[in-house]
Amino acid sequence: MATGDVLAGPVVEAADLTRVYRSATGETYALRGVDLALLPGSLTVVAGPSGSGKSSLLTLLSARERPSAGELRVLGSDVAGASAALLRRLRHRRIGYVPQRASTGLFPHLTATAHVRQVASWRRDRHADVDAVLDAVGLAARGGHRPATMSGGEQQRLAVGWPWSPGRRWSSPTSPPPSSTTATPTGCSTRSPPPPTRAARWS
């Protein structure tokens, strides 16, 4: 799928999605029977108590892991059945993932401007509007600063901003805006989400 392609249907589709972690002491179900459909342009917040599977769900939806059972399609790709090489290309070119601690996903030696340029370079995008990306997350005046000289909030915005550079179909940040749709491990809801939360934006 080319960078500029527009999806006609859901960006993410999951049916009976299950994630099981196995260890010497037994099996732990992080997710069980999740059904989900997310449309282009939507903003979804995953809300629930600690240990309810929020991070596990976003890890699957960003094609960083395969489900233990069930069906999962992300940007038209079957995550369970796709080759490792295809999933790497999907993550590399189409998906932005922001870790819970934003600083762990940033390069300490790169300025904010260089972060966005690096993403553009990985995607072979010679026409990326770096200034527009930084301005969109309120960092227009901080382009020359490295993560160590930024506040925690600025680091978070940079981590959210550089996956949103042109061509990324969706990103998975951990600090959502105050009003959005929520999704739980058993389905979707429109209630205001309680903390803690994870958020994902599909474009």
C-alpha positions in Angstrom: 0.0 0.0 0.0 1.5 3.3 -1.0 2.0 6.2 1.4 -0.8 8.2 0.0 -3.4 5.5 -0.3 -6.7 6.1 1.4 -8.4 3.2 3.1 -12.1 2.7 2.2 -12.9 0.7 5.3 -11.7 0.4 8.9 -8.0 1.1 9.6 -8.1 -1.6 12.3 -10.3 -4.7 12.5 -10.2 -7.2 15.3 -12.4 -10.2 16.0 -12.2 -12.5 19.1 -8.7 -11.1 19.7 -6.8 -12.9 22.4 -3.3 -12.4 23.8 -1.9 -15.0 26.2 1.5 -14.7 28.0 3.0 -18.1 28.9 5.6 -18.7 31.6 6.8 -21.5 33.8 4.0 -20.7 36.3 1.2 -21.0 33.7 -0.8 -18.8 31.4 -1.9 -15.2 31.8 -4.7 -13.8 29.6 -4.0 -10.2 28.9 -6.8 -10.0 26.3 -9.7 -12.3 25.7 -12.3 -12.1 22.9 -11.9 -8.4 21.9 -13.9 -7.2 18.9 -13.0 -3.8 17.5 -13.3 -1.7 14.4 -11.6 1.7 14.1 -12.3 4.0 11.2 -10.0 6.6 9.5 -10.1 10.0 11.3 -11.1 8.5 14.7 -9.5 9.0 18.0 -9.9 6.2 20.5 -8.9 6.0 24.1 -8.4 2.6 25.8 -9.3 2.9 29.5 -9.1 0.6 32.5 -7.3 -0.3 35.7 -3.7 -1.4 35.8 -3.3 -4.9 34.4 -6.5 -4.8 32.3 -4.7 -5.2 29.0 -4.5 -1.6 27.7 -0.8 -1.8 26.7 -1.2 -5.4 25.3 -4.0 -4.2 23.1 -2.1 -1.3 21.7 1.0 -3.4 21.2 -1.1 -5.8 19.0 -2.8 -3.0 17.1 0.5 -1.4 16.3 1.7 -4.8 14.8 4.5 -5.1 17.4 3.3 -8.5 18.5 1.0 -11.2 17.0 -2.2 -12.3 18.7 -2.4 -15.6 20.4 -5.8 -16.2 18.8 -8.4 -14.4 16.8 -8.2 -12.2 13.8 -6.5 -8.8 13.4 -6.1 -6.6 10.4 -4.1 -3.4 10.5 -4.1 -1.1 7.5 -5.2 -4.1 5.4 -2.5 -6.5 6.6 -3.3 -9.7 8.5 -1.1 -9.3 11.5 -1.4 -13.0 12.6 -0.5 -14.3 9.1 1.9 -11.7 7.7 5.6 -12.4 7.4 8.0 -10.7 9.8 9.4 -8.7 6.9 5.9 -7.3 6.0 5.2 -6.4 9.6 8.5 -4.6 9.9 7.7 -2.5 6.7 4.2 -1.8 8.1 5.6 -0.5 11.4 8.5 1.3 9.7 6.5 3.2 7.1 2.9 3.4 8.3 2.6 3.2 12.1 3.9 5.5 14.9 4.1 4.0 18.4 4.8 6.2 21.5 6.0 4.4 24.6 4.4 5.1 28.0 7.6 7.0 28.9 8.1 9.3 26.0 11.8 9.8 26.6 12.6 6.1 26.0 11.3 6.6 22.4 13.4 9.6 21.6 17.0 9.9 20.5 19.0 12.0 23.0 21.5 13.3 20.5 18.8 14.6 18.0 17.0 17.9 18.1 13.2 18.1 17.7 13.7 19.1 14.0 16.1 16.2 13.5 13.6 13.7 14.9 11.0 14.6 12.3 13.6 14.7 9.5 14.8 11.2 10.6 11.3 9.8 10.2 11.0 11.4 6.8 14.4 9.9 5.8 13.3 6.4 6.9 10.2 6.8 4.7 12.2 8.3 1.8 10.0 11.4 2.0 11.9 14.4 0.6 9.0 16.8 0.9 8.1 16.4 4.6 7.0 19.7 6.2 9.1 19.6 9.4 7.9 23.0 10.6 4.3 22.1 10.1 4.7 18.9 12.2 6.4 20.7 15.1 3.9 23.6 14.9 1.0 21.1 15.1 2.3 19.9 18.5 3.3 23.3 19.8 7.0 22.9 19.4 7.6 25.4 16.6 10.0 27.4 18.8 11.7 24.3 20.2 13.0 22.8 16.9 16.7 23.2 17.9 16.4 21.6 21.3 17.3 18.1 22.3 15.1 16.0 24.6 17.3 16.6 27.7 16.5 20.3 27.4 12.7 19.8 27.1 10.1 19.4 29.8 8.4 16.1 30.2 5.3 17.5 28.4 7.4 18.7 25.5 9.1 15.3 25.2 5.6 13.7 25.1 4.4 16.1 22.4 7.6 15.4 20.3 7.1 11.7 20.7 3.5 12.1 19.5 4.4 14.5 16.7 7.0 12.8 14.8 4.9 9.6 14.2 2.2 12.0 12.8 4.5 13.2 10.0 2.9 12.8 6.6 2.3 9.2 5.6 1.8 7.7 9.0 -1.7 6.1 9.0 -2.0 5.8 12.7 -0.1 6.5 15.9 -0.4 5.1 19.4 0.5 7.7 22.1 -0.1 7.2 25.8 -1.5 10.7 26.8 -4.9 11.3 25.2 -6.8 14.5 24.8 -9.6 15.2 27.3 -12.5 14.2 25.2 -12.6 11.1 23.0 -14.1 7.6 22.5 -13.1 4.9 24.8 -12.5 1.2 24.2 -12.4 -1.5 26.8 -11.1 -5.1 26.5 -14.7 -6.2 25.8 -15.8 -3.5 23.4 -16.3 0.2 22.8 -18.0 2.9 24.9 -18.6 6.6 24.7 -18.2 7.2 28.5 -15.6 9.7 29.7 -12.5 7.5 30.3 -11.1 7.3 33.9 -7.3 7.2 34.3 -5.1 5.4 33.5 -5.5 5.5 29.7 -3.9 4.8 26.4 -4.8 6.6 23.3 -4.5 6.0 19.6 -5.2 8.2 16.6 -6.0 6.9 13.1 -5.8 9.1 10.1 
